Amino acid sequence: MNSASIKKNVILTAVGLLILAMGAAGGAWWTKRSSNMPPAYAQSSKSERKVLYWYDPMKPDAKFDKPGPSPFMDMQLVARYADEGGADTGALAVSTRASQSLGMRLATVVQQDLSNTLEVTGTLQLSERDVSIVQARTSGFVERVYARAPGDVIAAGSPLVDVTNPEWVGAQQEFLAVKAMGDAALTQAARQRLALLGMSSALIQRVESSNRTVTVTTITAPGSGVISELAVRQGMSLSPGMTLARITGLGAVWLELAVPQGQASTLEVGQAVQARLTAAPETLLKGKVTSVLTETNPDTRTLRVRVELPNPGQRLRAGMLATATLQGPTESVLLVPSDAVIRTGKRALVYLAEDGGQYRPVDVQLGAERDGQLVIRQGLNVGQKVVASGQFLLDSEASMRGVVPSSSPPSTRMSPAAPSMEKVAAFETQGVIEELDASNIKLRHQPVPALKWPAMTMGFKRAKELQSSGFKVGDTVQFQFRAVGDEYEVVALKGVKP
């Protein structure tokens, strides 16, 4: 073996030893690094997320045992993991970062002593319970009408009109003739006949004491008040039962209040009321509710409530404005902000915040609304946290996942197959038009994070105003869509430059 061969063998041997040394060192380094790696990396097979089932985001109620293409849409099924929450747990899991991006704000359920005191405005009116009607008792003629007019305030016994009653004159003459005979029984019978004809006891006494007939009689006001109607003029002929005047008493007046129908449950007859006139706020008037009318004003959705107020000195006038305070009992109730309640027409619910970032929908029974807060009659407990802002997006996600309120009766629970997205005006994303006709459009669109939709191709209805939008197959567009029943409708399209 020559020197060149010996030198080559030495070099190869040295390289081999170097490779073995590097392999041993690398093995030691990997062994040491593996021993220092976290369990999540060292034993990745043990930390895999557990899959509950696979589903189509467009049909969240349909569950599949294995992955694959969706039988409903042109897309792959999506895995539902055990740590995601949802329909199986009755709650949604939302991370802190996601809740901040949604602008979610929590509010505490508080318990307060709520007084059923109600402040409303009203108008004074004349009391229709204190009305006197002046009528003609017999036929006659109007000789004189005193200086009266509708709106005049008169005292009881004030003269209204002088009338000649021929029938009364004849009856008086008969009475005087019987009296002259000296028969007490006949005289009493004749006196009784005068009373039956409508003569007052004062008039009969006057005829008897003067021994003369009274041809002209004066009709007076039976009570004090304001003349609401005066239907007699000088020279008129009168017939029995004819109305001459209508007088409304002023001893008490009505305060007509308009109470919102949502607060009608606190009203009751006999309820104490305090009122102050706009024209004289320093004067406090006290009265009580005399009636709650049965009809609601169809324009304002308010109930009419009548309050009777005393009117000493007749200072209260019809048409005056007043502010009334209706005193009611105090009760201890639970309150949440009005913004925290979602009302769909069939139910009312709130989203209850639980430990670990879980949010659960809960059906509630509502009471009255006061100063931006709603009374909760049933469904919550004091100290619980509810979502006061951002709950509509949360509700949309719950509907997509099939999460139903835990306290909902079966007849009112939402079906997972009918997502409730009417609370969200529209969702927006970008896509490419693949098919297009007069009323439909097929788009290959990007993901929709608000609905947890992946990128996929699906068909939409086109809103009427977009049925001649000028777009063509292959155009890239930014579009908005919304749920309309069981379908999805594109409501806005905007071209995007490639």
C-alpha positions as CSV (number, residue, x, y, z in Angstrom):
1,M,0.0,0.0,0.0
2,N,1.5,3.3,-1.1
3,S,1.5,6.5,0.9
4,A,-1.5,8.0,-1.0
5,S,-3.7,5.0,-0.1
6,I,-2.7,5.2,3.5
7,K,-3.5,8.9,3.7
8,K,-7.0,8.3,2.1
9,N,-7.8,5.6,4.6
10,V,-6.9,7.8,7.5
11,I,-9.1,10.6,6.2
12,L,-12.1,8.3,5.8
13,T,-11.6,6.8,9.2
14,A,-11.5,10.3,10.8
15,V,-14.7,11.4,8.9
16,G,-16.5,8.2,10.1
17,L,-15.6,8.9,13.7
18,L,-16.7,12.5,13.4
19,I,-20.1,11.4,12.0
20,L,-20.5,8.9,14.9
21,A,-19.6,11.5,17.4
22,M,-22.1,14.0,15.9
23,G,-24.8,11.3,15.9
24,A,-24.2,10.5,19.5
25,A,-24.2,14.2,20.5
26,G,-27.4,14.8,18.4
27,G,-29.1,11.8,20.0
28,A,-28.1,13.1,23.5
29,W,-29.4,16.6,22.6
30,W,-32.7,15.3,21.2
31,T,-33.2,13.0,24.2
32,K,-32.5,16.0,26.6
33,R,-34.8,18.3,24.5
34,S,-37.6,15.7,24.5
35,S,-37.3,15.3,28.2
36,N,-37.7,19.1,28.6
37,M,-40.7,19.5,26.1
38,P,-44.2,20.2,27.5
39,P,-46.5,17.1,27.6
40,A,-48.7,18.7,24.9
41,Y,-45.8,18.3,22.4
42,A,-44.1,15.2,23.9
43,Q,-47.4,13.3,23.8
44,S,-49.5,14.9,21.1
45,S,-51.5,11.8,20.6
46,K,-52.8,12.0,24.1
47,S,-53.9,15.6,23.8
48,E,-56.0,15.4,20.7
49,R,-59.4,17.2,21.0
50,K,-62.4,14.9,21.3
51,V,-64.8,15.1,18.4
52,L,-68.5,14.7,19.3
53,Y,-69.8,14.7,15.8
54,W,-69.6,16.3,12.4
55,Y,-72.3,18.7,11.1
56,D,-73.2,21.1,8.3
57,P,-73.2,24.7,9.5
58,M,-76.2,25.3,7.3
59,K,-78.1,22.4,8.9
60,P,-76.7,22.3,12.5
61,D,-79.5,19.9,13.6
62,A,-78.2,17.1,11.3
63,K,-75.3,15.2,12.9
64,F,-72.8,12.7,11.3
65,D,-70.5,10.1,12.7
66,K,-67.6,10.8,10.3
67,P,-66.2,13.6,8.2
68,G,-66.9,14.0,4.5
69,P,-68.9,16.2,2.0
70,S,-72.2,17.6,3.2
71,P,-75.3,16.1,1.6
72,F,-76.9,19.6,1.8
73,M,-74.3,22.0,0.5
74,D,-71.2,22.1,-1.6
75,M,-68.8,22.0,1.4
76,Q,-67.1,19.7,3.9
77,L,-68.7,18.8,7.2
78,V,-67.3,20.6,10.2
79,A,-66.2,18.9,13.5
80,R,-68.0,19.7,16.8
81,Y,-65.5,19.3,19.6
82,A,-66.4,18.4,23.2
83,D,-64.7,21.6,24.6
84,E,-66.7,23.9,22.4
85,G,-70.0,23.8,24.3
86,G,-73.2,24.3,22.4
87,A,-76.4,22.3,22.0
88,D,-75.1,19.4,24.1
89,T,-74.2,21.6,27.1
90,G,-77.0,24.2,26.8
91,A,-74.5,27.0,26.8
92,L,-72.0,28.8,24.5
93,A,-68.3,29.1,25.2
94,V,-66.9,32.5,24.3
95,S,-63.3,33.5,24.9
96,T,-62.4,36.8,26.6
97,R,-60.9,38.1,23.4
98,A,-64.0,37.2,21.4
99,S,-66.3,38.8,24.0
100,Q,-64.2,42.0,23.9
101,S,-64.4,42.1,20.1
102,L,-68.2,41.6,20.2
103,G,-68.5,44.5,22.7
104,M,-70.2,42.3,25.3
105,R,-71.1,44.1,28.5
106,L,-72.4,42.4,31.6
107,A,-75.0,43.7,34.1
108,T,-75.9,42.4,37.6
109,V,-79.4,41.3,38.5
110,V,-80.3,43.5,41.4
111,Q,-83.2,43.4,43.9
112,Q,-84.9,46.7,44.9
113,D,-88.0,47.9,46.6
114,L,-90.0,49.3,43.8
115,S,-92.8,51.7,44.5
116,N,-95.7,51.4,42.2
117,T,-96.0,55.2,42.2
118,L,-97.0,56.5,38.8
119,E,-96.7,60.1,37.4
120,V,-99.0,61.1,34.5
121,T,-100.6,64.2,33.1
122,G,-104.3,64.8,32.7
123,T,-107.0,67.4,32.1
124,L,-109.7,68.7,34.3
125,Q,-113.3,68.1,33.2
126,L,-116.7,68.7,34.7
127,S,-118.2,65.8,36.7
128,E,-121.0,64.1,34.7
129,R,-122.3,62.6,38.0
130,D,-123.6,65.9,39.3
131,V,-126.0,67.0,36.5
132,S,-129.5,68.5,36.9
133,I,-132.1,68.6,34.1
134,V,-134.8,71.3,34.2
135,Q,-138.0,70.2,32.4
136,A,-141.5,71.6,31.8
137,R,-144.1,69.7,33.9
138,T,-147.2,70.8,31.9
139,S,-148.0,72.6,28.7
140,G,-147.6,76.4,28.9
141,F,-146.1,79.5,27.5
142,V,-142.8,81.3,28.2
143,E,-143.5,84.8,29.5
144,R,-139.9,85.7,30.5
145,V,-136.4,84.3,30.3
146,Y,-134.0,85.7,32.9
147,A,-130.5,86.9,31.8
148,R,-128.9,83.5,31.6
149,A,-126.6,81.9,29.1
150,P,-124.6,78.7,28.7
151,G,-121.4,78.9,30.8
152,D,-123.0,81.0,33.6
153,V,-122.4,79.9,37.1
154,I,-125.6,80.1,39.2
155,A,-126.6,79.3,42.7
156,A,-129.4,76.9,43.8
157,G,-132.8,78.5,43.6
158,S,-131.8,81.1,41.0
159,P,-134.7,82.0,38.6
160,L,-134.5,80.7,35.1
161,V,-137.8,81.4,33.3
162,D,-141.4,82.6,34.0
163,V,-144.1,80.3,32.6
164,T,-147.9,80.5,32.3
165,N,-149.6,77.1,32.9
166,P,-153.3,77.1,32.0
167,E,-153.7,73.6,33.4
168,W,-152.3,74.7,36.7
169,V,-154.6,77.8,36.8
170,G,-157.7,75.6,36.4
171,A,-156.5,73.1,39.1
172,Q,-155.9,76.0,41.5
173,Q,-159.4,77.4,41.0
174,E,-160.9,74.0,41.8
175,F,-158.8,73.7,44.9
176,L,-160.0,77.1,46.1
177,A,-163.6,76.2,45.4
178,V,-163.4,72.9,47.4
179,K,-161.6,74.7,50.2
180,A,-164.5,77.2,50.4
181,M,-167.0,74.3,51.0
182,G,-165.2,73.5,54.3
183,D,-164.8,69.8,53.7
184,A,-161.4,68.9,55.1
185,A,-161.2,65.5,53.2
186,L,-162.1,67.0,49.9
187,T,-159.7,69.9,50.5
188,Q,-156.9,67.5,51.2
189,A,-157.7,65.6,48.0
190,A,-157.6,68.8,46.0
191,R,-154.3,69.8,47.5
192,Q,-152.9,66.4,46.6
193,R,-154.0,66.8,43.0
194,L,-152.0,70.1,42.8
195,A,-148.9,68.3,44.0
196,L,-149.4,65.5,41.4
197,L,-149.6,68.1,38.6
198,G,-146.1,69.2,39.5
199,M,-146.6,72.3,41.7
200,S,-144.1,72.8,44.4
201,S,-145.2,72.8,48.1
202,A,-144.2,76.5,48.2
203,L,-146.6,77.4,45.3
204,I,-149.5,75.4,46.9
205,Q,-149.0,77.1,50.2
206,R,-149.0,80.5,48.4
207,V,-152.3,79.8,46.7
208,E,-153.9,78.5,49.9
209,S,-152.7,81.4,52.0
210,S,-153.6,84.1,49.5
211,N,-156.8,82.5,48.4
212,R,-155.9,83.5,44.8
213,T,-154.7,81.6,41.8
214,V,-151.1,82.1,40.6
215,T,-151.1,82.5,36.8
216,V,-147.4,82.9,36.2
217,T,-144.9,80.6,37.9
218,T,-141.1,80.9,38.1
219,I,-138.9,77.9,37.3
220,T,-135.7,78.0,39.4
221,A,-132.4,76.1,39.3
222,P,-132.6,72.9,41.5
223,G,-128.9,73.2,42.4
224,S,-125.8,75.3,42.0
225,G,-123.5,74.9,39.1
226,V,-122.7,75.9,35.6
227,I,-125.4,76.1,32.9
228,S,-124.3,73.6,30.3
229,E,-127.4,73.9,28.1
230,L,-130.2,76.5,27.9
231,A,-132.9,75.6,25.4
232,V,-135.7,78.1,26.2
233,R,-136.6,81.5,24.7
234,Q,-139.3,84.1,25.4
235,G,-142.6,83.3,23.7
236,M,-142.0,79.6,23.3
237,S,-144.8,77.1,23.8
238,L,-143.9,74.3,26.2
239,S,-144.9,70.7,26.2
240,P,-144.7,68.2,29.1
241,G,-141.2,66.8,29.5
242,M,-139.5,69.4,27.4
243,T,-135.9,70.1,28.5
244,L,-135.4,73.8,29.4
245,A,-131.9,73.7,30.9
246,R,-129.0,71.5,31.9
247,I,-126.9,72.4,35.0
248,T,-123.7,70.7,35.9
249,G,-122.5,70.9,39.6
250,L,-119.1,72.3,40.5
251,G,-118.7,70.8,44.0
252,A,-116.3,68.2,42.5
253,V,-114.5,67.9,39.1
254,W,-112.9,65.0,37.2
255,L,-109.2,64.7,36.4
256,E,-108.9,62.6,33.2
257,L,-105.6,60.8,33.1
258,A,-103.9,58.9,30.2
259,V,-102.0,55.9,31.7
260,P,-99.8,53.7,29.5
261,Q,-101.2,50.3,29.1
262,G,-98.0,48.7,30.3
263,Q,-98.6,50.2,33.7
264,A,-102.3,49.4,33.9
265,S,-101.8,46.5,36.3
266,T,-101.0,48.9,39.1
267,L,-104.4,50.8,38.8
268,E,-107.3,50.1,41.1
269,V,-110.5,52.0,42.1
270,G,-110.1,54.0,45.3
271,Q,-106.3,54.5,44.8
272,A,-105.1,57.7,46.4
273,V,-104.0,60.4,44.0
274,Q,-102.1,63.7,44.5
275,A,-102.3,66.4,41.7
276,R,-100.8,69.8,41.0
277,L,-102.1,72.2,38.5
278,T,-99.7,73.5,35.9
279,A,-101.2,77.0,36.5
280,A,-100.8,76.7,40.3
281,P,-98.1,74.2,41.1
282,E,-97.9,75.3,44.7
283,T,-101.4,74.0,45.4
284,L,-101.7,70.3,46.2
285,L,-105.0,68.6,45.4
286,K,-105.9,65.2,46.9
287,G,-108.4,62.8,45.4
288,K,-109.0,59.1,44.5
289,V,-109.5,57.0,41.4
290,T,-113.2,56.6,40.8
291,S,-113.1,54.5,37.6
292,V,-110.7,52.9,35.1
293,L,-112.4,52.9,31.7
294,T,-112.6,49.7,29.8
295,E,-111.4,50.9,26.4
296,T,-107.8,51.7,25.4
297,N,-107.1,54.7,23.1
298,P,-106.0,53.0,19.8
299,D,-103.8,55.9,18.8
300,T,-101.8,56.3,22.0
301,R,-102.3,52.9,23.6
302,T,-103.3,54.5,26.9
303,L,-106.1,53.9,29.4
304,R,-108.4,56.6,30.6
305,V,-108.5,57.0,34.4
306,R,-110.9,59.2,36.2
307,V,-109.9,60.9,39.4
308,E,-112.5,62.9,41.5
309,L,-111.1,66.0,43.1
310,P,-113.0,68.3,45.5
311,N,-113.5,71.8,44.2
312,P,-113.9,74.2,47.2
313,G,-114.6,77.7,46.1
314,Q,-115.1,76.5,42.6
315,R,-111.5,77.5,41.7
316,L,-110.9,74.4,39.4
317,R,-112.0,75.0,35.8
318,A,-112.5,72.5,33.0
319,G,-109.6,72.3,30.6
320,M,-106.9,73.0,33.1
321,L,-103.7,70.8,32.9
322,A,-102.5,68.9,35.9
323,T,-99.8,66.4,36.9
324,A,-101.0,63.5,39.0
325,T,-99.1,61.0,41.2
326,L,-100.9,57.7,41.8
327,Q,-99.8,56.1,45.0
328,G,-99.4,52.3,44.9
329,P,-98.0,49.6,47.2
330,T,-94.2,49.0,47.4
331,E,-92.9,45.5,46.4
332,S,-89.4,43.9,46.2
333,V,-88.6,43.0,42.6
334,L,-85.6,41.9,40.5
335,L,-84.4,44.4,37.9
336,V,-82.2,44.1,34.8
337,P,-81.4,46.7,32.1
338,S,-84.1,46.8,29.4
339,D,-81.3,46.3,26.7
340,A,-80.4,42.9,28.2
341,V,-83.8,41.4,27.2
342,I,-84.4,39.9,23.8
343,R,-88.1,39.9,22.9
344,T,-89.3,37.9,19.8
345,G,-93.0,38.2,20.3
346,K,-93.4,34.6,21.5
347,R,-90.9,34.8,24.4
348,A,-88.5,37.0,26.3
349,L,-84.9,35.8,27.1
350,V,-81.6,36.9,28.5
351,Y,-78.1,35.5,28.3
352,L,-76.8,34.4,31.6
353,A,-73.0,34.7,32.1
354,E,-71.6,31.6,33.9
355,D,-68.1,30.6,35.0
356,G,-65.5,29.7,32.4
357,G,-66.8,32.1,29.7
358,Q,-70.1,30.2,29.3
359,Y,-73.3,32.0,28.2
360,R,-76.6,30.3,28.6
361,P,-80.0,31.6,27.3
362,V,-82.7,31.7,29.9
363,D,-86.4,32.4,29.4
364,V,-87.8,35.1,31.7
365,Q,-91.2,36.5,32.6
366,L,-91.3,40.3,32.5
367,G,-93.0,42.9,34.6
368,A,-93.3,46.6,34.2
369,E,-90.6,48.8,32.7
370,R,-89.3,51.7,34.8
371,D,-86.5,54.2,34.0
372,G,-84.7,51.9,31.5
373,Q,-85.0,48.8,33.7
374,L,-87.3,45.8,33.4
375,V,-88.9,43.9,36.3
376,I,-88.1,40.1,36.1
377,R,-91.0,38.1,37.6
378,Q,-89.4,34.7,37.0
379,G,-86.3,33.1,35.5
380,L,-83.4,34.9,37.3
381,N,-81.9,35.2,40.8
382,V,-80.4,38.2,42.5
383,G,-76.6,38.6,41.9
384,Q,-76.5,36.8,38.6
385,K,-74.8,38.3,35.6
386,V,-76.6,38.9,32.3
387,V,-75.3,40.1,28.9
388,A,-76.5,43.7,28.4
389,S,-74.7,44.4,25.2
390,G,-73.8,42.2,22.2
391,Q,-76.4,39.6,23.1
392,F,-78.0,39.7,19.6
393,L,-74.9,38.2,18.0
394,L,-74.7,35.7,20.8
395,D,-78.3,34.8,20.2
396,S,-77.6,34.3,16.4
397,E,-74.7,31.9,17.3
398,A,-76.9,30.1,19.7
399,S,-79.6,29.6,17.1
400,M,-77.1,28.3,14.6
401,R,-75.8,25.7,17.1
402,G,-79.3,24.7,18.2
403,V,-78.9,26.0,21.8
404,V,-82.4,26.5,23.4
405,P,-83.3,28.4,26.6
406,S,-83.0,26.1,29.6
407,S,-86.3,27.2,31.1
408,S,-88.3,27.2,27.9
409,P,-91.4,25.0,27.8
410,P,-91.4,22.6,24.9
411,S,-94.1,24.5,23.1
412,T,-92.1,27.7,22.9
413,R,-88.5,26.4,22.4
414,M,-86.9,27.3,19.1
415,S,-86.2,24.4,16.8
416,P,-82.5,24.0,15.9
417,A,-83.6,23.6,12.3
418,A,-84.9,27.1,12.1
419,P,-82.1,29.5,12.9
420,S,-83.2,32.8,14.2
421,M,-81.1,35.4,12.4
422,E,-83.7,38.1,12.0
423,K,-82.1,40.1,14.8
424,V,-79.0,40.6,12.6
425,A,-79.6,43.1,9.8
426,A,-77.2,41.5,7.3
427,F,-74.0,39.5,7.1
428,E,-71.2,40.5,4.7
429,T,-68.4,38.7,2.9
430,Q,-66.7,38.5,-0.5
431,G,-67.1,35.9,-3.3
432,V,-67.0,35.1,-7.0
433,I,-70.2,34.7,-9.1
434,E,-70.4,31.1,-10.5
435,E,-74.0,31.1,-11.7
436,L,-76.6,33.8,-12.3
437,D,-80.2,34.1,-13.4
438,A,-83.1,36.4,-13.0
439,S,-83.8,35.7,-9.3
440,N,-80.9,33.5,-8.1
441,I,-77.2,33.8,-7.7
442,K,-74.5,31.2,-6.9
443,L,-71.4,32.4,-5.1
444,R,-68.1,30.9,-4.1
445,H,-67.6,33.0,-1.0
446,Q,-65.1,33.4,1.7
447,P,-65.8,32.5,5.4
448,V,-68.5,34.3,7.4
449,P,-67.1,34.6,10.9
450,A,-70.3,35.9,12.5
451,L,-72.1,32.6,11.5
452,K,-69.1,30.3,11.8
453,W,-69.4,29.5,8.1
454,P,-66.2,28.2,6.3
455,A,-65.5,29.2,2.7
456,M,-67.9,27.4,0.4
457,T,-70.1,27.6,-2.7
458,M,-73.8,28.0,-2.2
459,G,-76.9,29.6,-3.8
460,F,-78.8,32.7,-2.7
461,K,-81.9,34.4,-3.7
462,R,-81.6,37.9,-5.2
463,A,-83.5,40.8,-3.7
464,K,-85.9,42.4,-6.2
465,E,-83.8,45.6,-6.5
466,L,-80.8,43.4,-7.5
467,Q,-82.4,41.3,-10.2
468,S,-80.9,43.6,-12.9
469,S,-77.7,44.6,-11.2
470,G,-75.5,44.2,-14.3
471,F,-73.0,41.6,-12.9
472,K,-71.9,38.5,-14.8
473,V,-70.4,35.1,-14.0
474,G,-66.8,35.4,-12.9
475,D,-67.1,38.8,-11.3
476,T,-65.6,39.2,-7.8
477,V,-68.1,41.0,-5.5
478,Q,-68.5,42.2,-2.0
479,F,-72.1,41.2,-0.9
480,Q,-74.5,41.3,2.0
481,F,-77.1,38.7,2.7
482,R,-79.8,38.0,5.3
483,A,-82.1,35.1,6.3
484,V,-85.6,35.2,4.8
485,G,-87.5,32.3,6.2
486,D,-85.5,29.1,5.4
487,E,-83.6,30.8,2.6
488,Y,-80.8,33.4,2.3
489,E,-81.2,36.5,0.2
490,V,-78.5,38.8,-1.2
491,V,-79.5,42.4,-0.4
492,A,-76.4,44.3,-1.6
493,L,-73.8,43.7,-4.3
494,K,-70.6,45.7,-5.0
495,G,-67.9,44.9,-7.5
496,V,-64.4,44.3,-6.3
497,K,-61.4,45.0,-8.6
498,P,-59.2,41.9,-9.1
